[in-house]
Amino acid sequence: MFRLWAKIFKDNRMLKDTCIEDAGTDTRTHKVFHALDEICYQFDLGKPVWLDKTISDFKRYRKARFTQDSFMESIDFDYLEIQIIEED
């Protein structure tokens, strides 16, 4: 089972969170992108851009933060954090 936890923070407080599960046979990358699509739908957000720093942090720590720089539209929070909490 693949599980990705997403959290929205503002002023060091978590405002929203959700956990996306995927039991499919896709690759890890596809599961991450599908989960991020679902997160953006649930939180009513535009899809963030994966910056080089975001990619390297995700590869290293299984966690990534999307700040205002990653979004085309203005956001009313400090950052969106995603973290893989379980993998097959």
C-alpha positions as CSV (number, residue, x, y, z in Angstrom):
1,M,0.0,0.0,0.0
2,F,1.2,3.5,-0.9
3,R,0.2,6.3,1.4
4,L,1.0,10.0,1.0
5,W,0.1,12.6,3.7
6,A,-0.5,16.2,2.7
7,K,-0.6,19.1,5.0
8,I,-1.2,22.8,4.6
9,F,0.5,25.1,7.1
10,K,0.2,28.8,8.0
11,D,2.1,30.5,10.8
12,N,3.6,27.1,11.8
13,R,0.1,25.7,12.4
14,M,-1.5,22.9,10.3
15,L,-4.7,24.1,8.8
16,K,-5.7,21.0,6.7
17,D,-4.5,17.6,6.1
18,T,-5.4,14.5,4.1
19,C,-4.0,11.1,3.4
20,I,-4.2,9.5,0.0
21,E,-3.9,5.8,-0.4
22,D,-3.1,3.9,-3.6
23,A,-3.0,0.1,-3.9
24,G,-2.4,0.1,-7.6
25,T,0.5,-1.3,-9.6
26,D,1.7,2.0,-11.0
27,T,5.3,3.2,-10.5
28,R,6.1,5.2,-7.4
29,T,6.4,8.4,-9.5
30,H,2.9,7.8,-11.0
31,K,1.5,7.2,-7.6
32,V,3.0,10.5,-6.3
33,F,1.6,12.5,-9.2
34,H,-1.9,10.9,-9.0
35,A,-1.9,11.6,-5.2
36,L,-0.9,15.2,-5.8
37,D,-3.7,15.6,-8.3
38,E,-6.2,14.3,-5.7
39,I,-4.7,16.6,-3.0
40,C,-5.1,19.6,-5.2
41,Y,-8.6,18.6,-6.0
42,Q,-9.5,18.1,-2.3
43,F,-7.9,21.4,-1.2
44,D,-9.1,23.3,-4.3
45,L,-5.6,24.3,-5.4
46,G,-3.8,24.7,-8.7
47,K,-1.1,22.1,-9.4
48,P,2.2,23.2,-8.0
49,V,5.4,23.2,-10.1
50,W,8.2,20.8,-9.1
51,L,11.3,23.0,-8.6
52,D,14.8,21.6,-8.5
53,K,15.0,22.0,-4.7
54,T,11.6,20.3,-4.3
55,I,12.7,17.3,-6.3
56,S,16.0,16.9,-4.5
57,D,14.3,17.2,-1.1
58,F,11.6,14.6,-2.1
59,K,14.3,12.2,-3.3
60,R,16.3,12.6,-0.2
61,Y,13.7,12.8,2.6
62,R,10.5,11.4,1.0
63,K,9.0,14.8,1.9
64,A,8.6,18.0,-0.2
65,R,7.3,21.5,0.5
66,F,5.5,23.6,-2.1
67,T,5.7,27.4,-1.2
68,Q,4.3,30.4,-3.1
69,D,7.1,30.0,-5.7
70,S,5.7,26.6,-6.7
71,F,2.1,27.9,-7.5
72,M,1.0,30.1,-10.3
73,E,-1.8,31.7,-8.4
74,S,-1.7,33.4,-5.0
75,I,-2.1,31.1,-2.0
76,D,-3.4,32.0,1.5
77,F,-1.1,29.7,3.4
78,D,2.7,29.4,3.9
79,Y,3.3,26.0,2.3
80,L,1.8,22.6,1.2
81,E,3.9,19.7,2.5
82,I,3.6,16.2,1.1
83,Q,5.2,13.1,2.7
84,I,5.3,9.4,1.8
85,I,4.4,7.6,5.0
86,E,4.1,4.0,3.6
87,E,5.4,2.3,0.5
88,D,4.9,-1.3,-0.8
